[in-house]
Amino acid sequence: MADSAATPNDNAQEQKPQRSGKRKFLLLLLLLVVILAGVGVYCYHLFYGRFHASTDDAYVNGNLVQITPQVAGTVTRIAVDDGDYVKQGQMLVELDPSDTAVAQQSAEANLAKTVRQVRGLYSNVDSYKAQVASRRVEVERARADYARRQQLAKGGAISKEELAHARDTLVAAQSALTSAQQQLDTNQALVDDTEIASHPDVKAAAAQLRQAYLNHARSALVAPVSGYVAKRSVQVGSRVQPGAALMAVVPLDQIWIDANFKETQLAEMRIGQPVEIHSDLYGDDVRYRGTVESLGVGTGSAFSLLPAQNATGNWIKIVQRLPVRIHLEGDNLDKHPLRIGLSTVVDVDLHDQDGARLPTTTPQQPRYSTDVYDHQLADADQLIQQIIHANGPAARAAGVAKR
């Protein structure tokens, strides 16, 4: 019985070293895992992490080209709706053109009348030149007549009264010559160093016609760029005023990424560094490529509507974020188009340190432009030239030929 009573104690004593050894093994294993994890984290930072900066605070951004009228009018036609694709120059909204058409017709008539009036100024100059020449002949005749009578008066052949009449005739002729010369000078000043097309009155009338023509052309609102229609708010029958937002056109081939990096991530970031982008819309299977285009010149809080007043002393230090613009390559946008406002995850490769933190040169070309309105002014100038030609000297020559 003594042997059987001692058996449990002996078993407990034998199990206690076994538990202690197992605990030590687990602790060593845990320590090994922690060490390996630390080594892994260090190696990750040493070979990859310190050369990459990533953030999920990044969104797709782009141009929202607002369609706004430049003249007041009533909407009579809307050619597109939200989501439609439009090409540059395509008509989007049409306003009632009646008022602008009447104003253009009035301006055309005013230009034609002005051209004819300026033609009259040139004719007046020619007429006054002829009058001056005639007055000079009269003065010379009166002077010769007065000199002849002076000789006759010395011999007593004529009376003093007749000599006085000759002198009065000479004075009157000289006065008439002076008056004609002044009228010539006055009319000459109106046309000096000008042609009909360059005369100030004609240019003023042409400017009025040009403005009326542009107002009439602007009664049809066209797309400045190719893109997709968004935010249409205009309705048929609405009376719109200049500057009112009717809709927007979004060119999805001109989009970029606005990534907000922490200030602690920007020390090694440079313009031109390659970027890898993933969109939440398509997941990790779709990869976009890009480059750092610019680093913001101020944090988001600095440009907020109510910036932080840190000088008051009541402040809490918060890691600030700086907006970084990322230029997207267009190789994947055709198959997997992005939309404005979508969330993305960006990763910047920091290996290349040759780029600048801030640009040092000015842009040589405009970032964005459109030539869709250029032809309007050219068409107006062509119409002006036609009216001047139809009412200028050529019109008079054609009238004489018909006679």
C-alpha positions in Angstrom: 0.0 0.0 0.0 2.9 2.3 0.6 4.2 1.8 -2.9 0.7 2.5 -4.3 0.4 5.8 -2.3 3.8 7.1 -3.5 3.0 6.7 -7.1 0.9 9.9 -7.7 3.5 12.1 -6.2 6.2 10.6 -8.3 4.1 11.2 -11.5 3.5 14.8 -10.5 7.2 15.4 -10.0 7.9 13.9 -13.4 5.3 16.0 -15.2 6.4 19.3 -13.7 9.8 19.3 -15.5 8.0 18.3 -18.7 5.6 21.3 -18.5 8.5 23.7 -17.7 10.4 22.5 -20.7 7.4 22.8 -23.0 6.8 26.4 -21.7 10.4 27.3 -22.3 10.2 25.9 -25.8 7.0 27.9 -26.6 8.6 31.0 -25.2 11.7 30.5 -27.3 9.5 29.8 -30.3 7.6 33.0 -29.7 10.8 34.9 -29.2 12.1 33.4 -32.5 8.9 34.5 -34.2 9.2 38.0 -32.8 12.8 38.2 -33.9 12.1 36.9 -37.4 9.2 39.4 -37.6 11.4 42.2 -36.6 14.1 41.1 -39.0 11.4 40.9 -41.7 10.1 44.3 -41.0 13.6 45.7 -41.0 14.5 44.0 -44.2 11.2 45.2 -45.7 12.0 48.8 -44.7 15.6 48.5 -45.8 15.0 47.1 -49.2 11.5 48.3 -50.1 9.6 50.4 -47.6 12.0 53.3 -47.4 11.9 53.6 -51.2 8.1 53.7 -51.5 5.4 56.1 -50.2 1.8 55.0 -50.4 -1.6 56.4 -49.4 -5.2 55.5 -49.9 -6.3 59.1 -49.4 -6.2 59.6 -53.2 -9.0 60.4 -55.6 -9.5 60.9 -59.4 -9.9 64.5 -60.5 -10.3 66.2 -63.8 -11.7 69.2 -65.6 -15.3 70.1 -65.3 -15.9 72.3 -68.3 -18.9 74.5 -67.4 -21.3 75.4 -70.3 -22.5 78.9 -69.6 -24.3 81.3 -72.0 -22.6 84.6 -73.0 -25.9 86.2 -74.0 -29.4 86.2 -72.4 -32.1 84.2 -74.1 -34.8 81.6 -73.9 -33.8 78.0 -74.3 -35.5 76.4 -77.4 -33.5 73.2 -77.8 -31.4 70.9 -75.7 -29.4 68.4 -77.8 -27.8 66.3 -75.2 -28.4 64.8 -71.7 -26.3 63.5 -68.8 -23.9 60.7 -69.8 -23.9 61.6 -73.6 -20.6 61.7 -75.4 -20.1 65.0 -77.3 -17.4 66.1 -79.7 -15.7 69.5 -79.7 -17.9 72.0 -81.6 -21.1 70.0 -81.3 -24.2 72.0 -80.5 -25.5 71.5 -76.9 -28.1 74.1 -76.2 -29.8 76.6 -78.6 -31.3 79.9 -77.5 -34.0 81.8 -79.3 -32.0 83.7 -82.0 -34.7 86.3 -82.9 -33.4 89.2 -80.9 -29.8 88.7 -81.8 -30.7 88.2 -85.5 -32.5 91.6 -85.5 -29.6 93.2 -83.8 -27.2 91.8 -86.4 -29.3 93.1 -89.3 -29.4 96.5 -87.7 -25.7 96.5 -87.3 -25.2 95.4 -91.0 -27.4 98.3 -92.2 -25.5 100.8 -90.0 -22.2 99.7 -91.4 -23.5 100.0 -95.0 -24.8 103.5 -94.2 -21.5 104.5 -92.6 -19.5 103.3 -95.5 -21.6 105.4 -97.9 -21.3 108.4 -95.6 -17.5 108.1 -95.6 -17.5 107.8 -99.3 -19.3 111.2 -99.2 -16.5 112.6 -97.1 -14.0 111.7 -99.8 -16.2 113.2 -102.5 -16.5 116.4 -100.4 -12.7 116.7 -100.3 -12.5 116.4 -104.1 -15.3 119.0 -104.4 -13.6 121.5 -102.1 -10.3 121.0 -103.9 -12.1 122.1 -107.1 -13.6 125.0 -105.3 -10.3 126.2 -104.0 -8.8 125.9 -107.4 -11.7 128.0 -108.8 -11.3 130.6 -106.1 -7.6 130.9 -106.8 -8.4 131.7 -110.4 -10.9 134.3 -109.4 -8.4 135.9 -107.0 -5.7 136.0 -109.7 -8.2 137.6 -112.2 -9.4 140.1 -109.6 -5.8 141.0 -108.7 -4.9 141.5 -112.3 -8.0 143.6 -112.9 -7.2 145.7 -109.9 -3.6 146.3 -111.0 -4.7 147.3 -114.5 -7.2 149.8 -113.1 -4.6 151.2 -110.8 -2.5 152.1 -113.9 -5.5 153.6 -115.6 -6.5 155.6 -112.5 -3.0 157.2 -112.4 -3.6 158.6 -115.9 -7.1 159.6 -115.0 -8.7 157.2 -117.4 -11.1 155.8 -114.8 -12.6 157.2 -111.7 -11.6 156.5 -108.1 -15.0 154.8 -107.6 -14.3 152.3 -110.3 -10.9 151.6 -108.8 -12.5 151.1 -105.3 -15.0 148.6 -106.8 -12.0 146.6 -108.3 -10.3 146.6 -104.9 -13.5 145.3 -103.2 -13.8 142.6 -105.8 -10.2 141.5 -105.0 -10.9 141.4 -101.3 -14.1 139.4 -101.8 -12.3 136.9 -104.0 -9.5 136.5 -101.4 -12.1 136.0 -98.6 -13.9 133.4 -100.7 -10.6 131.6 -101.3 -9.8 131.6 -97.6 -13.3 130.2 -96.8 -13.0 127.5 -99.4 -9.5 126.6 -98.1 -10.8 126.3 -94.5 -13.6 124.0 -95.6 -11.2 121.9 -97.5 -8.9 121.6 -94.5 -11.8 120.7 -92.3 -13.0 117.9 -94.6 -9.4 116.8 -95.3 -8.8 116.3 -91.6 -11.7 113.8 -91.6 -10.1 111.5 -94.2 -6.3 112.1 -93.8 -4.2 109.0 -94.0 -7.2 106.7 -94.1 -9.0 104.4 -96.5 -12.7 103.6 -96.3 -12.0 100.4 -94.4 -9.6 102.1 -91.9 -11.8 105.2 -91.3 -12.7 105.6 -87.6 -16.4 105.8 -88.3 -16.3 102.6 -90.4 -14.2 100.8 -87.8 -16.7 101.8 -85.1 -19.6 100.5 -87.1 -17.6 97.4 -88.0 -17.0 96.8 -84.2 -20.7 97.1 -83.6 -21.5 94.5 -86.3 -18.7 92.2 -85.0 -20.3 92.3 -81.5 -23.8 91.7 -82.9 -22.5 88.8 -85.0 -20.8 87.2 -82.1 -24.0 87.6 -79.9 -26.0 85.9 -82.7 -23.5 83.1 -83.0 -23.4 82.6 -79.3 -27.1 81.9 -79.2 -26.0 78.3 -80.0 -23.9 76.9 -77.2 -21.3 74.4 -78.5 -19.0 72.0 -76.7 -15.5 73.5 -76.1 -14.0 70.1 -75.8 -14.8 66.5 -76.4 -16.1 64.6 -73.4 -19.2 63.4 -71.4 -22.1 65.5 -70.4 -22.8 65.8 -66.6 -24.9 67.9 -64.3 -27.4 69.1 -66.8 -29.8 71.5 -65.1 -31.2 73.6 -68.0 -34.7 73.0 -69.2 -36.5 74.0 -72.4 -38.3 77.4 -72.0 -36.0 78.6 -69.3 -34.8 82.2 -69.5 -31.1 82.0 -68.9 -28.7 84.8 -68.1 -25.0 85.1 -69.0 -22.8 83.1 -66.6 -25.5 80.6 -65.5 -24.3 77.0 -65.3 -26.3 74.9 -67.7 -24.3 71.7 -67.8 -20.7 70.5 -67.7 -18.6 68.5 -70.1 -16.0 66.2 -68.6 -13.1 65.1 -70.8 -12.2 61.7 -69.3 -8.9 61.6 -71.2 -7.7 64.6 -69.2 -7.9 63.3 -65.7 -5.3 63.0 -62.9 -4.9 61.7 -59.3 -4.9 64.0 -56.3 -3.1 62.1 -53.6 -2.9 63.5 -50.1 0.4 62.3 -48.5 1.4 62.8 -44.9 4.1 65.4 -44.4 6.4 62.7 -43.1 6.2 60.9 -46.5 7.4 63.8 -48.6 11.1 64.2 -47.7 12.2 62.0 -50.6 9.4 62.7 -53.0 10.4 64.4 -56.3 8.7 65.5 -59.5 8.9 62.8 -62.2 9.0 59.8 -59.9 7.0 56.8 -61.2 3.7 55.9 -59.5 1.6 52.8 -59.4 -2.1 53.3 -59.0 -5.0 50.9 -58.1 -8.6 51.9 -58.2 -11.2 50.7 -55.8 -13.5 50.3 -58.8 -11.4 47.6 -60.5 -9.4 46.3 -57.6 -5.8 45.1 -57.6 -6.2 43.3 -60.9 -6.0 46.6 -62.8 -2.9 48.7 -62.5 -2.4 52.2 -63.8 0.9 53.9 -64.3 1.7 57.6 -63.6 4.3 60.1 -62.6 4.5 62.8 -59.9 3.5 66.0 -61.7 3.6 68.5 -58.9 3.7 68.8 -55.1 1.3 71.2 -53.5 2.5 74.5 -52.2 0.3 74.3 -49.1 -1.5 71.8 -46.9 -5.2 71.3 -47.1 -5.8 73.0 -43.8 -3.9 76.1 -44.9 -6.3 76.6 -47.8 -9.5 75.6 -46.0 -12.4 77.9 -45.6 -11.6 78.3 -41.9 -7.9 77.8 -41.5 -6.6 76.7 -38.1 -5.6 79.6 -35.8 -2.5 77.9 -34.2 -1.3 81.3 -32.9 -4.0 81.3 -30.2 -2.2 78.6 -28.2 -5.2 76.3 -28.2 -4.0 73.7 -30.7 -3.3 70.0 -31.0 -0.5 68.9 -33.3 -1.9 66.9 -36.2 0.2 65.4 -39.0 -0.7 67.5 -42.0 -1.3 66.2 -45.5 0.0 67.8 -48.7 -1.8 67.3 -52.1 0.3 65.7 -54.7 -0.8 65.7 -58.4 -0.1 62.5 -60.3 -0.2 62.5 -64.1 -1.9 59.3 -65.4 -0.5 57.5 -68.4 -3.2 56.7 -71.0 -2.3 53.1 -71.6 -5.0 51.6 -69.5 -7.7 54.3 -69.5 -9.3 53.0 -72.8 -10.0 49.5 -71.4 -10.7 50.6 -67.8 -11.9 54.2 -67.8 -11.9 56.2 -64.5 -14.5 58.6 -63.3 -14.1 61.8 -61.3 -14.1 61.3 -57.6 -13.2 57.6 -57.5 -11.0 56.4 -54.7 -7.6 55.0 -55.5 -4.5 53.7 -53.8 -1.2 55.1 -55.0 2.4 54.0 -54.4 5.3 56.3 -55.3 8.7 54.8 -56.1 11.3 57.0 -54.4 14.4 55.6 -56.0 14.9 58.4 -58.5 16.1 61.5 -56.7 17.1 63.6 -59.7 13.8 65.5 -59.9 13.0 68.8 -58.3 10.7 69.3 -55.3 9.2 72.4 -57.0 9.2 73.3 -60.7 11.8 75.9 -61.8 10.5 76.7 -65.3 7.3 78.2 -66.5 5.0 76.3 -68.9 5.8 76.9 -72.5 2.4 75.8 -73.8 -1.1 76.3 -72.4 -2.3 73.5 -70.2 -5.8 73.4 -71.7 -7.2 75.3 -74.6 -9.9 75.2 -77.3 -10.1 76.7 -80.8 -13.8 76.1 -81.2 -14.6 79.8 -81.0 -11.9 81.1 -83.3 -13.9 80.8 -86.5 -16.7 83.0 -85.2 -14.6 86.2 -85.3 -13.1 85.2 -88.7 -16.6 84.8 -90.1 -17.6 88.2 -88.7 -14.6 89.8 -90.4 -15.4 88.2 -93.7 -19.0 89.6 -93.5 -17.6 93.1 -92.7 -15.3 93.0 -95.7 -18.2 92.0 -97.9 -20.4 94.9 -96.8 -17.6 97.4 -97.2 -16.9 96.1 -100.7 -20.6 96.2 -101.6 -21.0 99.8 -100.5 -17.6 101.2 -101.2 -16.1 102.6 -104.5 -16.6 99.3 -106.2 -20.4 99.7 -105.8 -20.2 103.2 -107.4 -18.2 101.9 -110.3 -20.7 99.1 -110.8 -23.6 101.6 -110.8 -21.8 103.8 -113.4 -21.2 100.7 -115.6 -24.9 99.8 -115.4 -25.9 103.2 -116.7 
